[in-house]
């Protein structure tokens, strides 16, 4: 979550006592995507059209109502989200109660430290100067990655939207890892990053908020293994990462600055979704970073409800994971679809 007020250690911050205890790490139930048909036959048969919006990330399913999915289709949807990063829908009739029930189907509902309703976050438009010191509302991020069990499947349903503005951009961290040089890939594998909620906690209190839990600093792998796809995922989050503990201070600072630039230059690895009332984005917070494009519109016209579930604690399993390029090349060899000059077929890339 991004804040537009100071994160200084004011008297209000020092005096504040959060009401809830710290969360404890747990092992969630088996990912529902692992129960899904790899061909997703039931889900895709229901769709009037399937549109892969970019080669690396983002698929729009047309003609499907989330409120009408069978359990088998829900499992196949989770698998599609794990594979494509984010799946989009328009003109959905799903109610807020049905959205809560859908989240619960996939796991235990997560609660952001600043979330007022225990079951969802109300997403609104934001004003202010995103270029001001301390304002991180224009940054890519994954939602509260500082938790011991950061969110996995996340669904945002937009209730109302302005005529234009307020789009959300999603970037694939599988592709971000894949586009690193082999030298940087090897360098980052095995490193960790400290994800901290300190600044957000202080900013919330200074802005009049009442966070439920005390701030937390958690070490997670800088490259993680996706539990469903087994892809190597860059686990970078400029909104919450403060340092890389294995490195000296300036080494860490420069690597984090590079990674921020790496994300900001990744237009080819992103998809931009223009919201309409009733539209839904369903993404995998483990492999996606996102940001809303702020400014230039009436922020009172942008409102949505976000639900999420707890995921597993991020882990790194080098013996049982592969990069996106390695996956593509392996599948091409298996399917005999390597093109001339080593080009990749679109069907394999979208597998």
C-alpha positions as CSV (number, residue, x, y, z in Angstrom):
1,X,0.0,0.0,0.0
2,X,1.3,3.5,-0.9
3,X,1.1,6.5,1.4
4,X,1.6,10.2,0.7
5,X,2.5,11.5,4.1
6,X,5.7,11.5,6.1
7,X,7.1,8.3,7.5
8,X,9.1,10.0,10.2
9,X,9.1,8.6,13.8
10,X,6.7,11.2,15.2
11,X,5.4,11.2,18.8
12,X,2.2,9.7,17.4
13,X,4.1,6.8,15.9
14,X,6.1,6.2,19.1
15,X,2.9,6.3,21.3
16,X,0.8,4.1,19.1
17,X,0.0,0.6,20.3
18,X,-1.4,-1.8,17.5
19,X,-4.3,-3.9,18.8
20,X,-3.4,-7.2,17.1
21,X,-0.6,-9.6,17.7
22,X,2.0,-10.4,15.1
23,X,1.1,-13.1,12.5
24,X,2.8,-16.5,12.7
25,X,4.1,-18.4,9.8
26,X,2.0,-21.3,8.6
27,X,1.9,-23.8,5.8
28,X,-1.2,-23.1,3.6
29,X,-3.4,-25.8,2.1
30,X,-2.3,-27.3,-1.3
31,X,-2.5,-24.7,-4.0
32,X,-5.8,-25.1,-5.9
33,X,-4.0,-24.7,-9.2
34,X,-2.4,-28.0,-8.6
35,X,-5.9,-29.6,-8.9
36,X,-6.6,-28.0,-12.2
37,X,-6.7,-29.7,-15.6
38,X,-3.5,-28.6,-17.4
39,X,-5.5,-28.1,-20.6
40,X,-8.1,-26.0,-18.7
41,X,-10.7,-27.6,-20.9
42,X,-13.8,-26.8,-18.8
43,X,-12.8,-23.1,-18.2
44,X,-11.8,-22.3,-21.7
45,X,-14.8,-24.0,-23.2
46,X,-17.0,-21.6,-21.3
47,X,-15.1,-18.6,-22.7
48,X,-16.4,-16.9,-25.9
49,X,-12.8,-15.6,-26.5
50,X,-9.4,-16.0,-25.0
51,X,-7.1,-13.0,-25.6
52,X,-3.4,-13.2,-24.6
53,X,-2.8,-9.5,-24.3
54,X,1.0,-9.7,-24.5
55,X,3.5,-12.5,-25.0
56,X,4.7,-12.6,-21.4
57,X,1.8,-11.6,-19.2
58,X,-1.9,-11.0,-19.1
59,X,-4.9,-12.9,-20.6
60,X,-8.5,-11.6,-21.0
61,X,-11.3,-14.2,-20.8
62,X,-14.5,-13.1,-22.4
63,X,-18.0,-14.5,-22.0
64,X,-17.3,-15.9,-18.5
65,X,-19.0,-14.9,-15.2
66,X,-16.9,-15.5,-12.1
67,X,-20.1,-15.9,-10.1
68,X,-21.0,-19.0,-12.2
69,X,-17.7,-21.0,-12.1
70,X,-17.7,-24.6,-11.0
71,X,-15.1,-25.8,-8.6
72,X,-13.2,-27.5,-11.5
73,X,-13.2,-24.2,-13.4
74,X,-12.0,-22.3,-10.3
75,X,-9.0,-24.7,-10.1
76,X,-8.3,-24.2,-13.8
77,X,-8.5,-20.4,-13.4
78,X,-5.9,-20.5,-10.6
79,X,-3.7,-22.5,-12.9
80,X,-4.1,-20.0,-15.7
81,X,-3.4,-17.1,-13.3
82,X,-0.2,-18.9,-12.1
83,X,0.9,-19.4,-15.7
84,X,-0.1,-16.0,-17.2
85,X,0.4,-13.8,-14.1
86,X,-2.9,-12.0,-14.4
87,X,-6.3,-12.8,-15.9
88,X,-8.8,-10.1,-16.8
89,X,-12.6,-10.1,-17.1
90,X,-15.2,-7.4,-17.9
91,X,-18.8,-6.8,-17.0
92,X,-18.8,-9.1,-14.0
93,X,-22.0,-9.6,-12.0
94,X,-20.2,-11.0,-8.9
95,X,-21.3,-9.4,-5.6
96,X,-19.0,-8.5,-2.8
97,X,-20.2,-11.5,-0.8
98,X,-19.5,-13.8,-3.7
99,X,-16.1,-12.3,-4.1
100,X,-15.4,-13.1,-0.4
101,X,-16.6,-16.7,-1.0
102,X,-14.4,-17.0,-4.1
103,X,-11.3,-15.9,-2.1
104,X,-12.2,-18.3,0.6
105,X,-12.3,-21.2,-1.9
106,X,-8.7,-20.6,-2.7
107,X,-7.4,-20.3,0.9
108,X,-7.3,-18.2,4.1
109,X,-8.1,-14.6,3.4
110,X,-5.2,-12.3,4.0
111,X,-5.6,-8.9,5.8
112,X,-3.4,-5.9,5.0
113,X,-2.1,-4.3,8.2
114,X,-4.1,-1.1,7.3
115,X,-7.2,-2.9,6.1
116,X,-10.4,-1.8,7.8
117,X,-12.8,-4.5,6.7
118,X,-11.3,-7.9,7.7
119,X,-12.3,-9.4,4.3
120,X,-11.3,-6.8,1.7
121,X,-9.4,-3.6,1.0
122,X,-11.3,-0.7,-0.6
123,X,-9.2,0.6,-3.4
124,X,-9.6,4.3,-4.3
125,X,-8.0,6.9,-6.5
126,X,-5.1,8.8,-5.1
127,X,-4.1,12.4,-5.4
128,X,-0.8,14.1,-4.7
129,X,2.6,14.5,-6.2
130,X,3.9,11.1,-6.9
131,X,7.4,12.7,-7.5
132,X,7.5,14.2,-4.1
133,X,10.1,12.9,-1.6
134,X,8.8,9.9,0.4
135,X,5.8,9.4,-1.9
136,X,5.9,5.8,-3.3
137,X,2.4,5.7,-4.8
138,X,3.9,5.6,-8.3
139,X,6.1,2.6,-7.6
140,X,5.7,-1.0,-8.8
141,X,5.0,-3.3,-5.9
142,X,3.7,-6.6,-4.8
143,X,1.2,-6.4,-1.9
144,X,2.7,-6.5,1.6
145,X,5.6,-8.8,0.7
146,X,7.0,-8.1,4.2
147,X,4.6,-10.7,5.7
148,X,5.9,-14.2,6.6
149,X,3.2,-15.5,4.3
150,X,2.8,-12.8,1.6
151,X,-0.4,-12.9,-0.5
152,X,-0.8,-15.2,-3.5
153,X,-4.0,-15.1,-5.5
154,X,-5.4,-11.5,-5.4
155,X,-8.6,-10.3,-7.0
156,X,-9.6,-6.6,-7.6
157,X,-13.1,-5.9,-8.8
158,X,-13.7,-2.3,-9.8
159,X,-17.0,-0.8,-8.7
160,X,-16.7,2.5,-10.4
161,X,-14.2,4.1,-12.7
162,X,-13.4,7.5,-14.3
163,X,-13.9,7.8,-18.1
164,X,-10.1,7.6,-18.4
165,X,-7.1,7.4,-16.1
166,X,-6.3,5.1,-13.2
167,X,-5.2,2.2,-15.3
168,X,-3.1,-0.6,-13.6
169,X,0.2,-1.9,-15.1
170,X,1.3,-5.4,-14.3
171,X,4.8,-6.7,-14.8
172,X,5.9,-10.4,-14.9
173,X,8.7,-11.2,-12.4
174,X,9.3,-14.5,-14.2
175,X,10.1,-12.5,-17.3
176,X,12.1,-9.9,-15.3
177,X,14.3,-12.7,-14.0
178,X,14.6,-14.2,-17.4
179,X,15.8,-11.0,-19.0
180,X,18.7,-10.7,-16.6
181,X,22.1,-11.7,-18.0
182,X,23.2,-15.2,-17.0
183,X,25.9,-13.6,-14.8
184,X,23.3,-11.5,-12.9
185,X,20.9,-14.5,-12.6
186,X,23.6,-16.5,-10.9
187,X,24.6,-13.6,-8.7
188,X,21.1,-13.0,-7.4
189,X,20.3,-16.7,-6.9
190,X,20.8,-17.5,-3.2
191,X,20.7,-13.9,-2.1
192,X,17.9,-12.5,0.2
193,X,16.2,-9.2,0.7
194,X,14.8,-7.6,3.8
195,X,11.2,-6.6,3.2
196,X,10.0,-4.0,5.8
197,X,6.7,-2.4,6.7
198,X,8.4,0.2,8.9
199,X,7.8,3.2,6.6
200,X,4.2,2.2,5.7
201,X,3.4,1.7,9.4
202,X,4.7,5.2,10.4
203,X,3.1,6.9,7.4
204,X,-0.2,5.3,8.2
205,X,-0.2,6.6,11.7
206,X,1.0,10.1,10.7
207,X,-1.8,10.2,8.2
208,X,-4.4,9.4,10.8
209,X,-4.6,5.6,10.2
210,X,-4.7,2.8,12.8
211,X,-2.6,-0.2,11.6
212,X,-3.7,-3.4,13.2
213,X,-0.2,-4.9,13.6
214,X,3.2,-3.7,14.5
215,X,5.8,-3.3,11.7
216,X,7.8,-6.3,10.6
217,X,11.1,-6.9,8.8
218,X,11.3,-10.2,7.0
219,X,14.0,-11.9,4.9
220,X,12.9,-13.5,1.7
221,X,14.9,-15.0,-1.2
222,X,15.7,-12.4,-3.9
223,X,14.9,-15.2,-6.5
224,X,12.1,-17.6,-5.5
225,X,10.7,-20.8,-7.0
226,X,7.0,-20.6,-8.0
227,X,5.2,-23.5,-6.2
228,X,2.9,-24.2,-9.2
229,X,4.9,-23.4,-12.4
230,X,8.3,-24.1,-10.8
231,X,9.6,-21.1,-12.7
232,X,12.4,-18.9,-11.3
233,X,10.8,-15.6,-10.2
234,X,12.6,-12.4,-9.3
235,X,11.2,-11.5,-5.9
236,X,11.8,-7.7,-6.0
237,X,9.6,-5.1,-4.5
238,X,10.9,-1.5,-4.5
239,X,8.1,-0.4,-2.1
240,X,9.3,-2.6,0.8
241,X,12.8,-3.9,0.2
242,X,15.4,-2.0,2.2
243,X,18.6,-4.0,1.7
244,X,20.3,-7.2,0.7
245,X,21.9,-8.6,3.9
246,X,24.6,-10.7,2.1
247,X,26.1,-7.5,0.6
248,X,27.9,-4.5,1.9
249,X,25.8,-1.3,2.2
250,X,26.8,0.4,-1.1
251,X,26.8,-2.9,-3.0
252,X,23.2,-3.5,-1.8
253,X,22.2,0.1,-2.7
254,X,23.5,-0.2,-6.2
255,X,21.9,-3.6,-6.8
256,X,18.5,-2.3,-5.6
257,X,18.9,0.8,-7.8
258,X,19.6,-1.4,-10.8
259,X,16.6,-3.7,-10.1
260,X,14.3,-0.6,-9.9
261,X,15.6,0.6,-13.2
262,X,15.3,-3.0,-14.6
263,X,11.5,-3.0,-13.7
264,X,11.0,0.6,-15.0
265,X,12.5,-0.3,-18.4
266,X,10.4,-3.5,-18.8
267,X,7.7,-2.2,-21.0
268,X,7.9,-5.4,-23.1
269,X,7.2,-7.5,-19.9
270,X,4.1,-5.6,-18.8
271,X,0.4,-5.3,-19.6
272,X,-1.7,-2.2,-19.0
273,X,-5.3,-2.7,-18.0
274,X,-7.9,0.0,-18.6
275,X,-10.6,-0.3,-16.0
276,X,-14.3,-0.2,-16.5
277,X,-17.1,-0.6,-13.9
278,X,-17.5,-4.4,-13.2
279,X,-14.1,-5.3,-14.6
280,X,-11.9,-7.7,-12.6
281,X,-8.2,-8.4,-12.5
282,X,-7.2,-11.7,-10.9
283,X,-3.4,-11.9,-10.4
284,X,-0.7,-14.0,-8.7
285,X,1.0,-11.7,-6.2
286,X,3.9,-14.1,-6.0
287,X,5.0,-13.5,-9.6
288,X,3.6,-10.0,-10.4
289,X,4.4,-6.5,-9.5
290,X,1.9,-3.8,-10.3
291,X,1.1,-0.1,-10.0
292,X,-1.8,2.2,-10.6
293,X,-1.2,5.1,-12.9
294,X,-2.1,8.1,-10.8
295,X,-3.2,11.6,-11.6
296,X,-5.2,13.4,-14.3
297,X,-8.6,12.2,-13.3
298,X,-11.3,12.7,-10.7
299,X,-10.1,10.3,-8.0
300,X,-13.6,10.1,-6.4
301,X,-14.7,8.2,-9.4
302,X,-12.3,5.3,-8.9
303,X,-13.3,2.6,-6.3
304,X,-12.8,-1.1,-6.1
305,X,-12.6,-4.0,-3.7
306,X,-9.5,-6.2,-3.4
307,X,-9.4,-9.7,-1.8
308,X,-6.4,-11.8,-1.3
309,X,-5.3,-15.1,0.3
310,X,-2.2,-16.0,2.2
311,X,0.4,-17.8,0.2
312,X,3.4,-19.9,1.2
313,X,6.5,-18.4,2.6
314,X,8.7,-17.7,-0.4
315,X,11.3,-20.4,-1.0
316,X,14.2,-21.0,-3.4
317,X,14.6,-24.5,-4.8
318,X,17.4,-24.4,-7.5
319,X,17.2,-28.1,-8.2
320,X,13.5,-28.1,-9.1
321,X,13.0,-24.8,-10.9
322,X,13.9,-23.3,-14.3
323,X,13.9,-20.0,-16.1
324,X,11.3,-19.0,-18.6
325,X,13.8,-19.4,-21.4
326,X,14.8,-22.9,-20.2
327,X,11.1,-23.8,-20.0
328,X,10.4,-22.5,-23.5
329,X,13.4,-24.3,-25.0
330,X,12.5,-27.6,-23.2
331,X,8.9,-27.5,-24.4
332,X,10.0,-26.6,-28.0
333,X,12.2,-29.6,-28.0
334,X,9.5,-31.8,-26.7
335,X,6.9,-30.5,-29.2
336,X,9.3,-30.1,-32.1
337,X,8.4,-26.4,-32.6
338,X,11.8,-24.7,-32.7
339,X,11.6,-22.3,-35.6
340,X,14.3,-21.2,-38.0
341,X,17.2,-19.4,-36.5
342,X,16.1,-20.6,-33.0
343,X,12.9,-18.5,-32.9
344,X,10.2,-19.5,-30.5
345,X,6.7,-20.3,-31.4
346,X,4.0,-18.2,-29.8
347,X,2.0,-21.3,-28.8
348,X,4.9,-22.5,-26.6
349,X,5.6,-19.0,-25.2
350,X,2.0,-18.8,-24.0
351,X,2.0,-22.3,-22.5
